[in-house]
Amino acid sequence: MASVKQKRASRRNIKKAQAKWKSMSRQQHARAQPQGRARKKPGTGGKGNYYRVVVRPKSEFKTFRIQVVGTEGTERLAGKRKGGGWDTQAWLIPKSHAHVLGRTLVGDTSKIKNILSKLGSKPRRLKKDIFKAKPRKDVAERAKPTPAMRRAQMRNIKKAQAARRKKRR
């Protein structure tokens, strides 16, 4: 049986531990555990189905959405900025459609090659399944419309004309 003095000391120690625990952040809680932080961050284990190509830092965005691009299974991780604009934060490329050559990521299919070629630099491996690349170049307003924009405009005009002709019949 514990003595009165031991019970008082025990209560005091519990209060000290609770006060210390309340003053700690989530990360400090995790580090204080004997087993440490159990969960690995995505892409650092190397066992996933996707390669992640980071284009812009996560800190530039406040919310995120995943957009499936095409039928290949490629996904675009889009982030919303504080100002309200959306931009690509990262690309998720299936491992079945790309491979690693040295420290760079190389696409196996034409669509993946096209996505990787539009980036500002070749995707370089940071760790396991995570790669880093520069975003594509920003086109100056004086250089617009670009030849690709003009081709797209003409394609859209022709589609609209064809639809109107079809509607008249």
Secondary structure, DSSP 8 states (H G I E B T S, - for coil): ---HHHHHHHHHHHHHHHHHHHTS-HHHHHHHSTT------TTSSS-SSEEEEE-S-GGG-SEEEEEEETTTTEEEEEEE-TTS-EEEEEEEEEGGGEEEETTEEEESSHHHHHHHHTSSS--EEEETTEEE--------GGG-S-HHHHHHHHHHHHHHHHHHHHHH-
